[in-house]
């Protein structure tokens, strides 16, 4: 390729960061020829070492990877955690999303204004910015400190107060981060959560002493077709929101004659209010490795990618440790557990602050070194996914159900839950509830029973957001809603990624809707017009309605919201645009959130 490179040169530190990752180059920056799929790791390497990505660093990356500078710039500018202009080496990210707003993040933001000035201003090597959900909603409010260096430093503090954030700004040790919050830890009957808080997450021997790798041995005895049969008969559905049958996905992937096949564990849970996959990775990381290995065996994959959210520093450390230990003990690599020809290994790819990369085809582009924009379907991932090859994509919770099916049997698994929703489900309870955390209950448990399990609300219940920003609100009159796929469909809502975000009578629902609208506006990748324009128009109409501006007509703006919402839902490329209107619509229709009217009346009646 005839590249037209930039004239800028990297500093010695920048060049070292890149060459440490790719291997040494010659004096002109040339060396072994890695593929474009190393672009995202290279950008992380420089950003981690220096704190921002200069034109010279980008030029060196482009030379080493044979990527046009315009392409590389387009990728680097896509991700919120990267900077393309000089900035302070330490950046404090303070969450101001839904759960943290109810937990007091506004006070943290005010304190940072006083201590460090406006967002983005360098005060003695430290700056700060507000952030979307950091995935620790059970301990809201949260702050994340990212400091460049060799090695880079990442510290997550939650719950965070003025003193903790000030200590982060001074680079003081904030103390040990609490372990994942699992209020049911140690309770009988747990399945997915049974080891968390019981087993040392850094000990492979402890994991095996508590049943680890029994399921993989069972899988090897059953063979790939037998594993897929068990998963299909168990009626396991995806836990990321789409609820697609896992057995069908695996069977379609395994049956593709094209080789190689790829496996992706989607651990980029960026849906506001979701933190269950983080809890699983931090508390039971070897189970993730084993479950991925079983999935690879069943679908004929020799390579797996764990696409991990960039804001999860402890999950990254724990998963790296689990993968390294499994590889050392022959549980990853060649001829796993003595099975001739069963070769499989896992590579971690860090996200960099892009909600859209949780969409299964956007992950492909991100890993391959392109902007994380969704692809049109068909072709579907099982036919043509990562690097154009058949690919199976599952999230963490989905995969961790597979060892349970293999050790207990498909019929026993299917006996839990409901006919259409088998097994247990993890729910992320946060907001104004007495005991926030991850809860595991059988499908079909009512919302009332789940809230009772968490100790009830801190005040009079106003609303519950199910499924996150892409989900929907329900009012106090819906507490007997069965939490199953069919129950949610019948009620016109969704379980989504398992978010149960609770608000009492003190919640400012219009403000929350504005935050949801701003979130989707910021996170839209901009690829398709309905989403790119629609998310902006949605926020503008809400601003007029909430602010009761003189140029706003309630009827006209509500009608515009509906028209824009329908257009996004019907014609956006991916789920972001298709669901960006859901929470707003449900709040208007079910809660009267923008009119003060009684829930249950129509919009027109309230206007």
Residue pairs with C-beta under 8 A, 6 or more apart in sequence:
1 66
1 68
3 62
3 63
3 66
3 67
3 68
3 69
4 68
4 69
5 59
5 62
5 63
5 69
6 55
6 56
6 58
6 59
6 62
6 69
7 59
8 54
8 55
8 56
8 58
8 59
9 56
9 59
9 60
10 18
10 54
10 56
10 57
10 59
10 60
11 50
11 54
11 56
11 57
13 49
13 50
14 46
14 49
14 50
14 54
14 56
14 57
14 60
15 29
15 57
15 60
16 49
17 45
17 46
17 48
17 49
17 50
17 57
17 150
18 42
18 45
18 46
18 57
18 60
18 61
18 64
19 25
19 31
19 64
20 45
21 38
21 41
21 42
21 45
22 31
22 32
22 34
22 38
22 42
22 64
23 31
23 32
23 34
24 31
25 31
25 64
28 63
29 60
29 63
29 64
30 63
30 64
31 64
33 66
34 64
34 65
35 65
35 369
36 65
36 66
36 67
36 368
36 369
36 370
37 367
37 368
37 369
37 387
38 65
38 369
39 61
39 65
39 67
39 72
39 75
39 369
40 75
40 349
40 350
40 352
40 366
40 367
40 369
41 349
41 350
42 61
42 64
42 65
43 53
43 61
43 75
43 76
43 79
43 82
43 352
44 310
44 350
44 352
46 53
46 54
46 57
46 61
47 53
47 81
47 82
47 83
47 148
47 352
48 148
48 149
48 151
48 152
49 148
49 149
49 150
49 152
50 57
50 89
50 148
51 83
51 87
51 88
51 89
51 90
51 91
51 148
52 82
52 83
52 84
52 85
52 86
52 87
53 76
53 82
53 83
53 84
54 86
58 69
58 72
58 73
58 76
59 69
61 67
61 72
62 68
62 69
62 72
65 72
65 369
67 369
71 370
73 84
74 371
75 369
75 370
75 371
76 82
76 84
77 84
78 354
78 371
78 372
78 525
79 310
79 351
79 352
79 353
79 354
79 372
80 352
80 353
80 354
81 146
81 310
81 311
81 352
81 353
82 352
82 353
87 120
87 122
87 127
88 122
88 123
88 125
88 126
88 127
89 125
89 147
89 148
89 149
90 125
90 126
90 127
90 145
90 146
90 147
90 148
90 169
90 171
91 126
91 127
91 128
91 129
91 145
91 146
91 147
92 112
92 116
92 126
92 127
92 128
92 129
92 143
92 144
92 145
92 165
92 168
92 169
93 128
93 129
93 130
93 131
93 134
93 143
93 144
93 145
93 146
93 311
94 105
94 108
94 109
94 112
94 128
94 129
94 130
94 131
94 141
94 142
94 143
94 160
94 165
95 105
95 130
95 131
95 132
95 133
95 134
95 140
95 141
95 142
95 143
95 144
96 105
96 106
96 109
96 130
96 131
96 515
97 131
97 132
97 133
97 134
97 272
97 515
97 519
98 133
98 272
98 273
98 431
98 465
98 469
98 501
98 512
98 515
98 516
99 133
99 137
99 140
99 272
99 273
99 430
99 431
99 501
100 133
100 134
100 137
100 140
100 141
100 142
101 511
101 512
101 515
102 140
102 431
102 432
102 503
102 507
103 140
103 141
103 159
104 140
104 141
105 140
105 141
107 162
108 141
108 143
108 160
108 161
108 162
108 165
109 130
111 162
111 165
111 166
112 119
112 128
112 165
112 169
115 123
115 166
115 169
116 123
116 126
116 127
116 128
116 169
117 123
119 127
119 128
119 129
119 130
120 127
120 129
121 127
123 169
126 169
128 169
131 144
131 311
132 270
132 272
132 355
132 519
132 522
132 523
133 270
133 271
133 272
133 273
133 274
134 142
134 143
134 144
134 156
134 158
134 311
135 269
135 270
135 274
135 275
135 278
135 309
135 311
135 312
136 142
136 156
136 158
136 275
136 278
137 272
137 273
137 274
137 275
137 428
137 430
137 431
137 436
137 501
138 181
138 275
138 428
138 429
138 430
138 436
138 437
138 438
139 158
139 159
139 178
139 181
139 436
140 158
140 159
140 430
140 436
141 158
141 159
141 160
142 156
142 157
142 158
142 159
142 160
143 156
143 157
143 158
143 160
143 164
143 165
143 168
144 154
144 155
144 156
144 157
144 311
144 313
145 153
145 154
145 155
145 156
145 157
145 168
146 152
146 153
146 154
147 153
147 154
147 155
147 171
154 313
154 316
155 168
155 174
155 177
155 313
156 177
156 311
156 313
156 314
157 164
157 165
157 168
157 174
157 177
158 177
158 178
164 174
167 173
167 174
168 174
177 314
179 197
179 282
179 283
180 196
180 197
180 278
180 279
180 282
180 283
180 438
181 279
181 436
181 437
181 438
182 193
182 196
182 197
182 279
182 283
182 437
182 438
183 435
183 437
183 439
183 454
184 190
184 193
184 439
184 440
184 453
185 193
185 196
185 197
185 198
186 197
186 198
190 440
191 404
191 423
191 424
191 440
192 280
192 397
192 400
192 401
192 404
192 424
192 426
192 440
193 279
193 283
193 426
193 438
193 440
195 207
195 210
195 283
195 284
195 287
196 279
196 280
196 283
196 284
197 283
198 210
199 206
199 207
199 210
199 284
200 206
201 282
201 283
201 284
201 285
201 286
201 318
201 322
202 318
202 321
202 322
204 212
204 286
204 322
204 325
204 326
204 329
204 331
207 213
207 284
207 286
207 287
211 407
212 286
212 287
212 290
213 290
213 331
213 337
214 403
214 407
215 290
215 291
215 294
215 402
215 403
215 404
215 406
215 407
216 290
216 293
216 294
216 297
216 331
216 336
216 337
216 403
217 337
218 406
218 407
219 226
219 227
219 294
219 297
219 298
219 406
220 297
220 337
220 339
220 342
222 229
222 230
222 406
224 254
224 297
224 298
224 299
224 300
225 254
227 250
227 294
227 297
227 298
227 402
227 406
228 247
228 250
228 251
228 254
228 298
229 247
229 410
230 405
230 406
230 409
230 410
231 246
231 247
231 250
231 298
231 402
231 405
231 410
232 245
232 247
232 248
232 251
232 410
233 247
233 410
233 411
233 414
234 247
234 401
234 405
234 410
234 413
234 414
234 422
234 423
235 245
235 247
235 414
235 420
235 422
236 245
236 246
236 247
236 398
236 401
236 402
236 405
236 413
236 422
236 423
237 243
237 244
237 245
237 246
237 398
237 421
237 422
237 485
238 244
238 245
238 246
238 249
238 394
238 395
238 398
239 395
239 397
239 398
239 401
239 425
239 426
239 497
239 498
240 266
240 358
240 394
240 395
240 397
240 398
240 497
241 271
241 467
241 470
241 494
241 495
241 496
241 497
241 575
242 575
243 485
243 495
246 394
246 398
246 401
246 402
249 382
249 392
249 394
250 295
250 298
250 299
250 392
252 380
252 382
252 383
253 261
253 299
253 300
253 301
253 382
253 390
253 391
253 392
254 261
254 298
254 299
254 300
256 382
256 383
256 390
258 389
258 390
259 300
259 389
260 301
260 302
260 303
260 389
261 299
261 300
261 301
261 302
261 389
261 390
261 391
261 392
262 301
262 303
262 304
262 305
262 385
262 386
262 387
262 389
262 390
262 391
262 392
263 292
263 295
263 296
263 299
263 301
263 303
263 304
263 305
263 391
263 392
263 393
264 304
264 305
264 306
264 307
264 360
264 363
264 364
264 367
264 385
264 386
264 391
264 392
264 393
264 394
265 288
265 292
265 304
265 305
265 306
265 307
265 394
265 395
265 396
265 399
266 307
266 358
266 360
266 363
266 393
266 394
266 395
266 396
267 277
267 281
267 288
267 306
267 307
267 308
267 309
267 312
267 315
267 319
267 395
267 396
268 307
268 308
268 309
268 351
268 357
268 358
268 363
269 275
269 276
269 277
269 278
269 309
269 358
269 395
269 396
269 497
270 309
270 351
270 354
270 355
270 357
270 358
271 355
271 358
271 467
271 468
271 469
271 470
271 496
271 497
271 499
272 468
272 469
272 499
272 501
272 516
272 519
273 428
273 430
273 431
273 465
273 468
273 469
273 499
273 500
273 501
274 428
274 468
274 497
274 498
274 499
275 428
275 430
275 438
276 396
276 397
276 426
276 427
276 428
276 438
276 497
276 498
277 395
277 396
277 397
278 309
278 312
278 315
279 438
280 287
280 288
280 396
280 397
280 400
280 426
281 288
281 308
281 312
281 315
281 318
281 319
281 396
282 314
282 315
282 318
284 400
285 315
285 318
285 319
285 321
285 322
286 322
286 325
286 326
287 400
287 403
288 306
288 319
288 322
288 396
288 399
288 400
289 319
289 322
289 323
289 326
289 331
289 332
289 346
290 331
290 403
291 399
291 400
291 402
291 403
292 304
292 306
292 346
292 399
293 304
293 331
293 332
293 336
293 344
294 402
294 403
294 406
295 301
295 304
295 392
295 394
295 399
295 402
296 302
296 304
296 344
297 339
297 342
297 344
299 392
301 344
301 392
302 343
302 344
302 345
303 344
303 345
303 347
304 344
304 345
304 346
304 347
305 346
305 347
305 348
305 349
305 367
305 386
306 319
306 323
306 346
306 347
306 348
306 349
307 349
307 351
307 357
307 363
307 366
307 367
308 315
308 316
308 319
308 348
308 349
308 350
308 351
309 315
309 350
309 351
310 350
310 351
310 352
310 353
311 353
316 348
316 350
319 348
320 348
323 332
323 346
323 348
326 332
327 333
327 345
330 336
330 337
331 337
332 344
332 345
332 346
333 343
333 344
333 345
334 343
335 341
335 342
335 343
336 342
336 343
336 344
349 366
349 367
351 357
351 366
354 362
354 366
354 372
354 523
354 525
355 519
355 523
355 576
356 362
356 372
356 373
356 374
356 523
356 524
356 525
356 574
356 576
357 363
357 366
357 372
359 374
359 574
359 575
359 576
360 381
360 393
361 374
361 375
361 377
361 381
361 385
361 574
362 372
362 373
362 374
362 375
362 525
362 574
363 372
363 386
363 393
364 375
364 381
364 385
364 386
364 387
364 391
365 371
365 372
365 373
365 374
365 375
366 372
367 386
368 386
368 387
371 525
372 525
373 525
373 527
374 525
374 527
374 573
374 574
374 576
376 573
381 390
381 391
381 392
381 393
382 390
382 391
382 392
383 390
384 390
385 391
385 393
397 426
397 498
401 413
401 423
404 413
404 423
405 413
413 422
413 423
414 422
414 423
415 422
416 422
416 423
416 424
416 442
416 443
417 423
417 424
417 425
417 442
417 443
417 444
417 484
418 443
418 444
418 482
418 484
418 486
418 487
420 484
420 485
420 486
421 443
421 444
421 484
421 485
421 486
421 487
422 443
423 442
423 443
424 440
424 441
424 442
424 443
425 440
425 441
425 442
425 443
425 483
425 495
425 498
426 438
426 439
426 440
426 498
427 438
427 439
427 440
427 441
427 450
427 483
427 498
427 499
427 500
428 438
428 497
428 498
428 499
428 500
429 435
429 436
429 437
429 438
429 439
429 450
429 451
429 454
429 500
429 502
430 436
430 499
430 500
430 501
430 502
431 465
431 501
431 502
431 503
432 457
432 458
432 459
432 502
432 503
432 504
432 506
432 507
433 451
433 454
433 455
433 456
433 457
433 458
433 502
434 454
434 455
434 456
434 457
434 458
435 454
435 455
436 454
437 454
439 450
439 453
439 454
441 449
441 450
441 453
441 483
443 483
443 484
443 485
444 482
444 483
444 484
444 487
445 482
445 483
446 479
446 480
446 481
446 482
446 483
447 464
447 466
447 474
447 478
447 479
447 480
447 481
447 483
447 500
448 479
448 480
450 483
450 500
451 457
451 461
451 464
451 479
451 500
451 502
457 502
457 504
458 504
459 504
459 505
459 506
460 504
460 505
461 476
461 479
461 502
461 503
461 504
461 505
462 475
462 476
462 503
462 504
462 505
462 506
462 507
462 509
462 591
463 473
463 474
463 475
463 476
463 503
463 507
463 509
463 587
463 591
464 473
464 474
464 475
464 478
464 500
464 501
464 502
464 503
465 471
465 472
465 473
465 499
465 500
465 501
465 503
465 583
466 472
466 473
466 474
466 488
466 493
466 494
466 495
466 496
466 499
466 500
467 493
467 494
467 495
467 496
467 497
467 498
467 499
467 582
468 496
468 497
468 499
468 501
469 516
469 519
469 520
469 583
470 494
470 496
470 575
470 576
470 579
470 580
470 582
470 583
471 493
471 494
471 495
471 496
471 499
471 579
471 582
471 583
472 492
472 493
472 494
472 582
472 583
472 585
472 586
472 590
473 583
473 586
473 587
473 590
473 591
473 593
474 481
474 491
474 493
474 586
474 590
475 590
475 591
475 599
477 599
478 491
478 590
481 487
481 488
481 491
481 493
483 495
484 495
485 495
488 494
488 495
492 586
493 586
494 582
503 509
503 512
509 587
509 591
509 593
510 542
510 545
510 546
510 593
510 594
511 546
513 542
513 546
513 583
513 584
513 587
513 593
513 594
514 539
514 542
514 543
514 546
516 583
516 584
517 535
517 538
517 539
517 542
517 580
517 584
518 539
520 535
520 538
520 539
520 576
520 580
521 535
521 536
521 538
521 539
523 576
524 531
524 532
524 535
524 576
524 577
524 580
525 531
525 576
526 532
527 573
528 571
528 572
528 573
528 577
530 567
530 568
530 570
530 571
530 572
530 577
531 568
531 572
531 573
531 574
531 576
531 577
531 580
534 564
534 565
534 567
534 568
534 572
534 577
534 580
534 581
535 568
535 577
535 580
537 560
537 564
538 561
538 564
538 565
538 568
538 580
538 581
538 584
541 557
541 560
541 561
541 564
542 561
542 584
542 594
543 549
544 551
544 552
544 557
545 552
545 554
545 557
545 558
545 561
545 594
546 594
554 595
554 607
555 604
555 607
558 588
558 594
558 603
558 607
561 581
561 584
561 585
561 588
562 585
562 603
564 581
565 580
565 581
565 584
565 585
566 581
568 577
568 578
568 580
568 581
569 577
569 578
569 579
569 581
571 577
572 578
572 580
587 593
587 594
588 594
588 595
588 603
589 602
589 603
590 599
590 600
591 599
592 598
592 599
592 601
592 606
595 603
595 606
595 607
596 606
597 605
597 606
